[in-house]
Amino acid sequence: MSTSSPRLVTLLALLGLAPVAYYILGTGRTIVALSLVSVVIIAASLYLMTADHEGQAT
């Protein structure tokens, strides 16, 4: 069983930005920026899924 918190895993997902940024700098192609957006969307959705919610029970 993993001892790391879900929020820590979410922050580690942002490490995926490093290779994408490196590839953008190396190639200079702007189409690769879509990969950067995808990594940010994935990390944000993980963050929202693991965030504490105070909702009303129905």
C-alpha positions as CSV (number, residue, x, y, z in Angstrom):
1,M,0.0,0.0,0.0
2,S,1.3,3.4,-0.9
3,T,2.1,5.8,1.9
4,S,2.2,9.0,-0.2
5,S,-0.8,11.3,-0.1
6,P,-2.9,11.9,-3.1
7,R,-2.0,15.6,-3.1
8,L,1.7,14.8,-3.2
9,V,1.0,12.6,-6.2
10,T,-0.8,15.4,-7.9
11,L,2.1,17.7,-7.4
12,L,4.4,15.1,-8.8
13,A,2.3,15.0,-11.9
14,L,3.5,18.5,-12.6
15,L,7.0,17.1,-13.1
16,G,5.6,16.0,-16.5
17,L,6.0,19.7,-17.5
18,A,9.8,19.4,-17.5
19,P,10.3,17.1,-20.5
20,V,7.6,18.9,-22.4
21,A,9.3,22.3,-21.8
22,Y,12.6,20.8,-22.8
23,Y,11.2,19.4,-26.0
24,I,9.6,22.8,-26.8
25,L,12.9,24.5,-26.3
26,G,14.8,21.9,-28.4
27,T,12.4,21.9,-31.4
28,G,10.9,25.3,-31.3
29,R,7.6,23.8,-32.5
30,T,4.5,25.5,-31.0
31,I,2.3,22.4,-31.6
32,V,4.1,20.8,-28.7
33,A,2.5,23.4,-26.5
34,L,-0.7,21.3,-26.6
35,S,1.2,18.6,-24.6
36,L,2.0,21.2,-22.0
37,V,-1.7,22.1,-21.8
38,S,-2.6,18.5,-21.5
39,V,-0.2,18.0,-18.5
40,V,-1.6,21.0,-16.8
41,I,-5.2,19.8,-17.3
42,I,-4.4,16.3,-15.9
43,A,-2.6,17.8,-12.9
44,A,-5.5,20.2,-12.2
45,S,-8.1,17.5,-12.4
46,L,-6.1,15.3,-10.0
47,Y,-5.8,18.2,-7.6
48,L,-9.6,18.8,-7.8
49,M,-10.4,15.1,-7.3
50,T,-8.2,14.8,-4.2
51,A,-9.2,18.2,-2.7
52,D,-11.2,18.3,0.5
53,H,-14.9,19.0,-0.2
54,E,-17.5,20.3,2.1
55,G,-20.7,19.4,0.3
56,Q,-24.2,18.9,1.3
57,A,-25.4,15.3,1.5
58,T,-28.5,14.7,-0.4
